[in-house]
Amino acid sequence: MFWNCTNCPSTHKFTGLGGDGATYYLCKHFFGNQAIGRWIICELEVKVKILSGLVEDENLDYVSDVKNLNTDIDFVLISGTLQYTSDPFTVLKEIFQLTPKYILILKTPYWENLHD
């Protein structure tokens, strides 16, 4: 998956659901600024306010709602956060509406239940 992304123009945008930017900095370290482009993290509003004031990186932004992503998104990374949202299926629908080229879901528990 990252092989494809590292060969994209730097204008491509990636988003992650939750987090402080650690994955962004890890990817930036391994693939470089040119390969990563812009990275947007969707997080709780209180964390967005704190992190936006602490982080000074022109390629890293924070939003508090998936609906606030009014830009083309190429890659969505959901890692260990979807299960903590109030309505995971609605969040997934909102993400699919962004029509990203890739969606990677990691560290997310799944089970078959009629009332998930």
N, CA, C and O atoms as a GROMACS GRO file, in nm:
protein
  464
    1MET      N    1   0.082  -0.120   0.000
    1MET     CA    2   0.000   0.000   0.000
    1MET      C    3   0.087   0.126   0.000
    1MET      O    4   0.063   0.217  -0.080
    2PHE      N    5   0.186   0.133   0.087
    2PHE     CA    6   0.267   0.253   0.091
    2PHE      C    7   0.354   0.268  -0.033
    2PHE      O    8   0.391   0.380  -0.069
    3TRP      N    9   0.386   0.158  -0.099
    3TRP     CA   10   0.462   0.171  -0.222
    3TRP      C   11   0.388   0.257  -0.322
    3TRP      O   12   0.447   0.345  -0.385
    4ASN      N   13   0.258   0.234  -0.336
    4ASN     CA   14   0.178   0.315  -0.427
    4ASN      C   15   0.177   0.461  -0.384
    4ASN      O   16   0.189   0.551  -0.467
    5CYS      N   17   0.164   0.483  -0.254
    5CYS     CA   18   0.155   0.620  -0.205
    5CYS      C   19   0.286   0.696  -0.220
    5CYS      O   20   0.285   0.816  -0.246
    6THR      N   21   0.399   0.628  -0.205
    6THR     CA   22   0.526   0.699  -0.215
    6THR      C   23   0.558   0.736  -0.359
    6THR      O   24   0.649   0.815  -0.382
    7ASN      N   25   0.487   0.682  -0.453
    7ASN     CA   26   0.508   0.718  -0.593
    7ASN      C   27   0.405   0.819  -0.642
    7ASN      O   28   0.397   0.847  -0.762
    8CYS      N   29   0.327   0.874  -0.551
    8CYS     CA   30   0.227   0.974  -0.586
    8CYS      C   31   0.291   1.112  -0.584
    8CYS      O   32   0.391   1.133  -0.515
    9PRO      N   33   0.236   1.207  -0.660
    9PRO     CA   34   0.284   1.344  -0.650
    9PRO      C   35   0.262   1.398  -0.509
    9PRO      O   36   0.173   1.350  -0.439
   10SER      N   37   0.338   1.494  -0.467
   10SER     CA   38   0.328   1.546  -0.330
   10SER      C   39   0.197   1.620  -0.305
   10SER      O   40   0.169   1.657  -0.192
   11THR      N   41   0.117   1.641  -0.408
   11THR     CA   42  -0.012   1.708  -0.388
   11THR      C   43  -0.115   1.612  -0.329
   11THR      O   44  -0.223   1.656  -0.292
   12HIS      N   45  -0.085   1.484  -0.321
   12HIS     CA   46  -0.181   1.387  -0.268
   12HIS      C   47  -0.198   1.408  -0.119
   12HIS      O   48  -0.108   1.455  -0.049
   13LYS      N   49  -0.317   1.372  -0.072
   13LYS     CA   50  -0.351   1.396   0.067
   13LYS      C   51  -0.389   1.266   0.136
   13LYS      O   52  -0.456   1.181   0.078
   14PHE      N   53  -0.346   1.253   0.260
   14PHE     CA   54  -0.373   1.136   0.340
   14PHE      C   55  -0.448   1.181   0.464
   14PHE      O   56  -0.427   1.292   0.513
   15THR      N   57  -0.534   1.096   0.514
   15THR     CA   58  -0.602   1.130   0.638
   15THR      C   59  -0.602   1.011   0.731
   15THR      O   60  -0.601   0.896   0.686
   16GLY      N   61  -0.602   1.038   0.858
   16GLY     CA   62  -0.607   0.934   0.959
   16GLY      C   63  -0.718   0.965   1.056
   16GLY      O   64  -0.746   1.081   1.085
   17LEU      N   65  -0.781   0.863   1.106
   17LEU     CA   66  -0.888   0.881   1.204
   17LEU      C   67  -0.829   0.865   1.342
   17LEU      O   68  -0.797   0.754   1.383
   18GLY      N   69  -0.812   0.973   1.413
   18GLY     CA   70  -0.757   0.970   1.548
   18GLY      C   71  -0.606   0.973   1.549
   18GLY      O   72  -0.541   0.934   1.452
   19GLY      N   73  -0.551   1.020   1.659
   19GLY     CA   74  -0.407   1.020   1.676
   19GLY      C   75  -0.349   1.159   1.691
   19GLY      O   76  -0.417   1.260   1.673
   20ASP      N   77  -0.222   1.161   1.723
   20ASP     CA   78  -0.154   1.287   1.747
   20ASP      C   79  -0.057   1.326   1.636
   20ASP      O   80  -0.001   1.436   1.638
   21GLY      N   81  -0.036   1.237   1.542
   21GLY     CA   82   0.056   1.265   1.432
   21GLY      C   83   0.177   1.174   1.433
   21GLY      O   84   0.265   1.189   1.348
   22ALA      N   85   0.184   1.080   1.527
   22ALA     CA   86   0.300   0.991   1.535
   22ALA      C   87   0.319   0.911   1.406
   22ALA      O   88   0.432   0.896   1.358
   23THR      N   89   0.210   0.861   1.349
   23THR     CA   90   0.220   0.785   1.224
   23THR      C   91   0.267   0.874   1.110
   23THR      O   92   0.344   0.832   1.024
   24TYR      N   93   0.220   0.997   1.109
   24TYR     CA   94   0.264   1.094   1.008
   24TYR      C   95   0.416   1.111   1.014
   24TYR      O   96   0.484   1.102   0.912
   25TYR      N   97   0.468   1.135   1.134
   25TYR     CA   98   0.612   1.157   1.147
   25TYR      C   99   0.692   1.031   1.115
   25TYR      O  100   0.803   1.041   1.061
   26LEU      N  101   0.638   0.916   1.147
   26LEU     CA  102   0.704   0.790   1.112
   26LEU      C  103   0.713   0.775   0.960
   26LEU      O  104   0.819   0.744   0.905
   27CYS      N  105   0.600   0.797   0.892
   27CYS     CA  106   0.597   0.786   0.745
   27CYS      C  107   0.685   0.894   0.681
   27CYS      O  108   0.754   0.868   0.583
   28LYS      N  109   0.681   1.014   0.736
   28LYS     CA  110   0.763   1.123   0.685
   28LYS      C  111   0.912   1.087   0.696
   28LYS      O  112   0.990   1.116   0.606
   29HIS      N  113   0.948   1.024   0.807
   29HIS     CA  114   1.087   0.984   0.828
   29HIS      C  115   1.130   0.880   0.723
   29HIS      O  116   1.238   0.891   0.666
   30PHE      N  117   1.046   0.780   0.699
   30PHE     CA  118   1.083   0.672   0.607
   30PHE      C  119   1.068   0.708   0.460
   30PHE      O  120   1.149   0.666   0.377
   31PHE      N  121   0.965   0.788   0.426
   31PHE     CA  122   0.936   0.814   0.286
   31PHE      C  123   0.971   0.955   0.240
   31PHE      O  124   0.981   0.980   0.120
   32GLY      N  125   0.991   1.047   0.332
   32GLY     CA  126   1.026   1.184   0.299
   32GLY      C  127   0.905   1.273   0.275
   32GLY      O  128   0.796   1.225   0.248
   33ASN      N  129   0.927   1.404   0.285
   33ASN     CA  130   0.820   1.503   0.268
   33ASN      C  131   0.752   1.493   0.133
   33ASN      O  132   0.629   1.501   0.124
   34GLN      N  133   0.830   1.476   0.028
   34GLN     CA  134   0.777   1.475  -0.107
   34GLN      C  135   0.677   1.361  -0.127
   34GLN      O  136   0.577   1.378  -0.197
   35ALA      N  137   0.703   1.247  -0.067
   35ALA     CA  138   0.616   1.131  -0.085
   35ALA      C  139   0.488   1.143  -0.005
   35ALA      O  140   0.383   1.094  -0.047
   36ILE      N  141   0.493   1.207   0.110
   36ILE     CA  142   0.378   1.212   0.200
   36ILE      C  143   0.278   1.318   0.157
   36ILE      O  144   0.158   1.292   0.157
   37GLY      N  145   0.323   1.436   0.121
   37GLY     CA  146   0.229   1.543   0.087
   37GLY      C  147   0.160   1.594   0.211
   37GLY      O  148   0.224   1.610   0.316
   38ARG      N  149   0.032   1.620   0.202
   38ARG     CA  150  -0.045   1.674   0.314
   38ARG      C  151  -0.111   1.561   0.391
   38ARG      O  152  -0.161   1.466   0.331
   39TRP      N  153  -0.111   1.570   0.524
   39TRP     CA  154  -0.167   1.468   0.612
   39TRP      C  155  -0.268   1.537   0.703
   39TRP      O  156  -0.235   1.638   0.766
   40ILE      N  157  -0.390   1.484   0.709
   40ILE     CA  158  -0.496   1.543   0.790
   40ILE      C  159  -0.542   1.439   0.891
   40ILE      O  160  -0.572   1.326   0.854
   41ILE      N  161  -0.548   1.478   1.018
   41ILE     CA  162  -0.592   1.386   1.123
   41ILE      C  163  -0.727   1.432   1.175
   41ILE      O  164  -0.745   1.549   1.210
   42CYS      N  165  -0.822   1.339   1.180
   42CYS     CA  166  -0.954   1.367   1.236
   42CYS      C  167  -0.955   1.316   1.380
   42CYS      O  168  -0.933   1.197   1.404
   43GLU      N  169  -0.979   1.404   1.474
   43GLU     CA  170  -0.967   1.372   1.615
   43GLU      C  171  -1.073   1.449   1.694
   43GLU      O  172  -1.141   1.535   1.638
   44LEU      N  173  -1.088   1.418   1.823
   44LEU     CA  174  -1.181   1.489   1.908
   44LEU      C  175  -1.150   1.638   1.908
   44LEU      O  176  -1.034   1.679   1.899
   45GLU      N  177  -1.255   1.720   1.918
   45GLU     CA  178  -1.238   1.865   1.908
   45GLU      C  179  -1.138   1.920   2.010
   45GLU      O  180  -1.056   2.006   1.977
   46VAL      N  181  -1.144   1.871   2.132
   46VAL     CA  182  -1.053   1.919   2.235
   46VAL      C  183  -0.908   1.887   2.200
   46VAL      O  184  -0.818   1.968   2.224
   47LYS      N  185  -0.884   1.769   2.143
   47LYS     CA  186  -0.748   1.734   2.102
   47LYS      C  187  -0.704   1.814   1.980
   47LYS      O  188  -0.587   1.849   1.968
   48VAL      N  189  -0.798   1.844   1.890
   48VAL     CA  190  -0.765   1.926   1.773
   48VAL      C  191  -0.715   2.063   1.818
   48VAL      O  192  -0.616   2.114   1.766
   49LYS      N  193  -0.784   2.123   1.915
   49LYS     CA  194  -0.744   2.255   1.965
   49LYS      C  195  -0.605   2.250   2.027
   49LYS      O  196  -0.523   2.339   2.004
   50ILE      N  197  -0.579   2.148   2.106
   50ILE     CA  198  -0.449   2.136   2.172
   50ILE      C  199  -0.338   2.110   2.070
   50ILE      O  200  -0.237   2.179   2.069
   51LEU      N  201  -0.358   2.009   1.985
   51LEU     CA  202  -0.254   1.970   1.890
   51LEU      C  203  -0.229   2.077   1.785
   51LEU      O  204  -0.115   2.098   1.743
   52SER      N  205  -0.334   2.146   1.742
   52SER     CA  206  -0.316   2.252   1.642
   52SER      C  207  -0.227   2.363   1.695
   52SER      O  208  -0.153   2.427   1.620
   53GLY      N  209  -0.233   2.386   1.826
   53GLY     CA  210  -0.149   2.490   1.887
   53GLY      C  211  -0.007   2.445   1.915
   53GLY      O  212   0.082   2.528   1.930
   54LEU      N  213   0.015   2.314   1.922
   54LEU     CA  214   0.147   2.261   1.954
   54LEU      C  215   0.229   2.224   1.832
   54LEU      O  216   0.351   2.241   1.832
   55VAL      N  217   0.164   2.175   1.728
   55VAL     CA  218   0.234   2.121   1.612
   55VAL      C  219   0.253   2.229   1.507
   55VAL      O  220   0.158   2.294   1.465
   56GLU      N  221   0.378   2.246   1.465
   56GLU     CA  222   0.408   2.342   1.359
   56GLU      C  223   0.466   2.267   1.240
   56GLU      O  224   0.587   2.253   1.227
   57ASP      N  225   0.377   2.219   1.156
   57ASP     CA  226   0.418   2.146   1.036
   57ASP      C  227   0.318   2.181   0.928
   57ASP      O  228   0.199   2.151   0.941
   58GLU      N  229   0.362   2.244   0.822
   58GLU     CA  230   0.271   2.292   0.717
   58GLU      C  231   0.199   2.180   0.645
   58GLU      O  232   0.098   2.205   0.578
   59ASN      N  233   0.247   2.057   0.656
   59ASN     CA  234   0.182   1.945   0.588
   59ASN      C  235   0.092   1.863   0.679
   59ASN      O  236   0.035   1.763   0.635
   60LEU      N  237   0.077   1.902   0.805
   60LEU     CA  238  -0.004   1.828   0.901
   60LEU      C  239  -0.116   1.917   0.954
   60LEU      O  240  -0.090   2.024   1.010
   61ASP      N  241  -0.240   1.872   0.936
   61ASP     CA  242  -0.357   1.947   0.982
   61ASP      C  243  -0.446   1.856   1.066
   61ASP      O  244  -0.438   1.733   1.057
   62TYR      N  245  -0.530   1.918   1.148
   62TYR     CA  246  -0.625   1.846   1.231
   62TYR      C  247  -0.766   1.898   1.207
   62TYR      O  248  -0.786   2.019   1.193
   63VAL      N  249  -0.862   1.807   1.202
   63VAL     CA  250  -1.004   1.844   1.194
   63VAL      C  251  -1.079   1.760   1.297
   63VAL      O  252  -1.031   1.655   1.339
   64SER      N  253  -1.196   1.808   1.338
   64SER     CA  254  -1.271   1.737   1.441
   64SER      C  255  -1.390   1.659   1.385
   64SER      O  256  -1.462   1.593   1.460
   65ASP      N  257  -1.411   1.665   1.255
   65ASP     CA  258  -1.524   1.595   1.196
   65ASP      C  259  -1.488   1.555   1.053
   65ASP      O  260  -1.435   1.635   0.976
   66VAL      N  261  -1.518   1.430   1.019
   66VAL     CA  262  -1.489   1.381   0.884
   66VAL      C  263  -1.557   1.470   0.779
   66VAL      O  264  -1.503   1.489   0.670
   67LYS      N  265  -1.672   1.525   0.813
   67LYS     CA  266  -1.745   1.611   0.719
   67LYS      C  267  -1.669   1.740   0.689
   67LYS      O  268  -1.699   1.807   0.590
   68ASN      N  269  -1.571   1.775   0.772
   68ASN     CA  270  -1.492   1.896   0.750
   68ASN      C  271  -1.378   1.874   0.651
   68ASN      O  272  -1.303   1.968   0.621
   69LEU      N  273  -1.364   1.754   0.600
   69LEU     CA  274  -1.259   1.725   0.502
   69LEU      C  275  -1.312   1.762   0.363
   69LEU      O  276  -1.364   1.677   0.291
   70ASN      N  277  -1.298   1.888   0.327
   70ASN     CA  278  -1.350   1.936   0.200
   70ASN      C  279  -1.242   1.942   0.094
   70ASN      O  280  -1.233   2.037   0.017
   71THR      N  281  -1.160   1.839   0.091
   71THR     CA  282  -1.051   1.831  -0.006
   71THR      C  283  -1.045   1.689  -0.060
   71THR      O  284  -1.100   1.597   0.000
   72ASP      N  285  -0.979   1.672  -0.171
   72ASP     CA  286  -0.962   1.536  -0.224
   72ASP      C  287  -0.869   1.458  -0.132
   72ASP      O  288  -0.762   1.506  -0.094
   73ILE      N  289  -0.911   1.338  -0.097
   73ILE     CA  290  -0.834   1.250  -0.010
   73ILE      C  291  -0.794   1.128  -0.092
   73ILE      O  292  -0.877   1.066  -0.158
   74ASP      N  293  -0.667   1.093  -0.088
   74ASP     CA  294  -0.618   0.978  -0.162
   74ASP      C  295  -0.609   0.852  -0.076
   74ASP      O  296  -0.631   0.742  -0.125
   75PHE      N  297  -0.577   0.869   0.050
   75PHE     CA  298  -0.550   0.754   0.136
   75PHE      C  299  -0.607   0.780   0.274
   75PHE      O  300  -0.582   0.885   0.333
   76VAL      N  301  -0.683   0.685   0.326
   76VAL     CA  302  -0.738   0.695   0.462
   76VAL      C  303  -0.680   0.582   0.545
   76VAL      O  304  -0.684   0.466   0.505
   77LEU      N  305  -0.625   0.618   0.660
   77LEU     CA  306  -0.571   0.521   0.755
   77LEU      C  307  -0.655   0.527   0.881
   77LEU      O  308  -0.664   0.632   0.945
   78ILE      N  309  -0.716   0.416   0.917
   78ILE     CA  310  -0.793   0.406   1.042
   78ILE      C  311  -0.722   0.299   1.125
   78ILE      O  312  -0.721   0.181   1.090
   79SER      N  313  -0.662   0.342   1.234
   79SER     CA  314  -0.580   0.249   1.311
   79SER      C  315  -0.619   0.253   1.459
   79SER      O  316  -0.575   0.341   1.533
   80GLY      N  317  -0.700   0.157   1.500
   80GLY     CA  318  -0.736   0.144   1.641
   80GLY      C  319  -0.826   0.252   1.695
   80GLY      O  320  -0.824   0.277   1.816
   81THR      N  321  -0.905   0.316   1.611
   81THR     CA  322  -0.990   0.426   1.659
   81THR      C  323  -1.138   0.409   1.624
   81THR      O  324  -1.224   0.462   1.695
   82LEU      N  325  -1.168   0.339   1.518
   82LEU     CA  326  -1.305   0.331   1.468
   82LEU      C  327  -1.401   0.280   1.576
   82LEU      O  328  -1.514   0.329   1.586
   83GLN      N  329  -1.359   0.182   1.654
   83GLN     CA  330  -1.446   0.123   1.754
   83GLN      C  331  -1.479   0.219   1.868
   83GLN      O  332  -1.570   0.192   1.947
   84TYR      N  333  -1.408   0.331   1.878
   84TYR     CA  334  -1.435   0.428   1.984
   84TYR      C  335  -1.528   0.540   1.940
   84TYR      O  336  -1.568   0.624   2.022
   85THR      N  337  -1.564   0.545   1.813
   85THR     CA  338  -1.658   0.647   1.767
   85THR      C  339  -1.799   0.610   1.811
   85THR      O  340  -1.827   0.493   1.836
   86SER      N  341  -1.886   0.708   1.820
   86SER     CA  342  -2.023   0.681   1.867
   86SER      C  343  -2.102   0.597   1.768
   86SER      O  344  -2.192   0.522   1.807
   87ASP      N  345  -2.070   0.609   1.639
   87ASP     CA  346  -2.141   0.532   1.537
   87ASP      C  347  -2.042   0.494   1.425
   87ASP      O  348  -2.033   0.565   1.325
   88PRO      N  349  -1.970   0.384   1.442
   88PRO     CA  350  -1.866   0.346   1.344
   88PRO      C  351  -1.917   0.331   1.202
   88PRO      O  352  -1.846   0.365   1.107
   89PHE      N  353  -2.039   0.280   1.184
   89PHE     CA  354  -2.090   0.260   1.048
   89PHE      C  355  -2.115   0.394   0.978
   89PHE      O  356  -2.092   0.406   0.858
   90THR      N  357  -2.163   0.493   1.052
   90THR     CA  358  -2.182   0.626   0.994
   90THR      C  359  -2.048   0.687   0.956
   90THR      O  360  -2.035   0.748   0.850
   91VAL      N  361  -1.950   0.671   1.044
   91VAL     CA  362  -1.816   0.723   1.014
   91VAL      C  363  -1.761   0.659   0.887
   91VAL      O  364  -1.706   0.728   0.802
   92LEU      N  365  -1.776   0.528   0.875
   92LEU     CA  366  -1.730   0.460   0.753
   92LEU      C  367  -1.802   0.512   0.629
   92LEU      O  368  -1.739   0.533   0.526
   93LYS      N  369  -1.933   0.532   0.638
   93LYS     CA  370  -2.008   0.586   0.524
   93LYS      C  371  -1.955   0.724   0.485
   93LYS      O  372  -1.941   0.754   0.367
   94GLU      N  373  -1.926   0.808   0.585
   94GLU     CA  374  -1.874   0.941   0.557
   94GLU      C  375  -1.737   0.932   0.491
   94GLU      O  376  -1.705   1.011   0.401
   95ILE      N  377  -1.656   0.837   0.534
   95ILE     CA  378  -1.525   0.818   0.474
   95ILE      C  379  -1.538   0.769   0.329
   95ILE      O  380  -1.467   0.817   0.241
   96PHE      N  381  -1.628   0.675   0.306
   96PHE     CA  382  -1.650   0.626   0.169
   96PHE      C  383  -1.698   0.738   0.077
   96PHE      O  384  -1.665   0.738  -0.042
   97GLN      N  385  -1.774   0.834   0.130
   97GLN     CA  386  -1.821   0.947   0.050
   97GLN      C  387  -1.707   1.038   0.006
   97GLN      O  388  -1.722   1.114  -0.090
   98LEU      N  389  -1.593   1.031   0.076
   98LEU     CA  390  -1.476   1.108   0.036
   98LEU      C  391  -1.411   1.050  -0.090
   98LEU      O  392  -1.327   1.115  -0.152
   99THR      N  393  -1.450   0.930  -0.125
   99THR     CA  394  -1.399   0.853  -0.240
   99THR      C  395  -1.246   0.847  -0.246
   99THR      O  396  -1.186   0.881  -0.348
  100PRO      N  397  -1.184   0.805  -0.136
  100PRO     CA  398  -1.038   0.790  -0.141
  100PRO      C  399  -0.998   0.673  -0.231
  100PRO      O  400  -1.077   0.581  -0.252
  101LYS      N  401  -0.877   0.678  -0.282
  101LYS     CA  402  -0.827   0.567  -0.364
  101LYS      C  403  -0.798   0.445  -0.277
  101LYS      O  404  -0.817   0.332  -0.321
  102TYR      N  405  -0.752   0.468  -0.154
  102TYR     CA  406  -0.717   0.359  -0.064
  102TYR      C  407  -0.774   0.385   0.075
  102TYR      O  408  -0.778   0.499   0.122
  103ILE      N  409  -0.817   0.278   0.141
  103ILE     CA  410  -0.857   0.283   0.281
  103ILE      C  411  -0.788   0.165   0.349
  103ILE      O  412  -0.801   0.051   0.305
  104LEU      N  413  -0.716   0.194   0.457
  104LEU     CA  414  -0.647   0.090   0.532
  104LEU      C  415  -0.700   0.093   0.675
  104LEU      O  416  -0.686   0.194   0.745
  105ILE      N  417  -0.759  -0.016   0.719
  105ILE     CA  418  -0.814  -0.027   0.855
  105ILE      C  419  -0.728  -0.127   0.932
  105ILE      O  420  -0.720  -0.244   0.896
  106LEU      N  421  -0.664  -0.079   1.038
  106LEU     CA  422  -0.576  -0.160   1.121
  106LEU      C  423  -0.623  -0.159   1.267
  106LEU      O  424  -0.696  -0.068   1.308
  107LYS      N  425  -0.582  -0.257   1.342
  107LYS     CA  426  -0.606  -0.264   1.486
  107LYS      C  427  -0.750  -0.229   1.524
  107LYS      O  428  -0.773  -0.152   1.616
  108THR      N  429  -0.844  -0.287   1.453
  108THR     CA  430  -0.986  -0.262   1.478
  108THR      C  431  -1.056  -0.395   1.498
  108THR      O  432  -1.055  -0.478   1.407
  109PRO      N  433  -1.118  -0.417   1.614
  109PRO     CA  434  -1.185  -0.547   1.638
  109PRO      C  435  -1.314  -0.556   1.556
  109PRO      O  436  -1.387  -0.458   1.539
  110TYR      N  437  -1.340  -0.677   1.508
  110TYR     CA  438  -1.462  -0.705   1.432
  110TYR      C  439  -1.527  -0.829   1.493
  110TYR      O  440  -1.456  -0.918   1.540
  111TRP      N  441  -1.656  -0.834   1.492
  111TRP     CA  442  -1.727  -0.954   1.533
  111TRP      C  443  -1.863  -0.954   1.467
  111TRP      O  444  -1.917  -0.849   1.432
  112GLU      N  445  -1.918  -1.071   1.449
  112GLU     CA  446  -2.047  -1.085   1.385
  112GLU      C  447  -2.155  -1.080   1.491
  112GLU      O  448  -2.165  -1.169   1.576
  113ASN      N  449  -2.235  -0.976   1.486
  113ASN     CA  450  -2.340  -0.956   1.585
  113ASN      C  451  -2.452  -0.876   1.518
  113ASN      O  452  -2.426  -0.782   1.443
  114LEU      N  453  -2.572  -0.914   1.544
  114LEU     CA  454  -2.684  -0.843   1.483
  114LEU      C  455  -2.699  -0.701   1.535
  114LEU      O  456  -2.764  -0.618   1.472
  115HIS      N  457  -2.639  -0.672   1.650
  115HIS     CA  458  -2.658  -0.540   1.713
  115HIS      C  459  -2.527  -0.464   1.726
  115HIS      O  460  -2.508  -0.390   1.823
  116ASP      N  461  -2.434  -0.479   1.630
  116ASP     CA  462  -2.308  -0.406   1.640
  116ASP      C  463  -2.333  -0.258   1.617
  116ASP      O  464  -2.240  -0.178   1.622
   0.00000   0.00000   0.00000
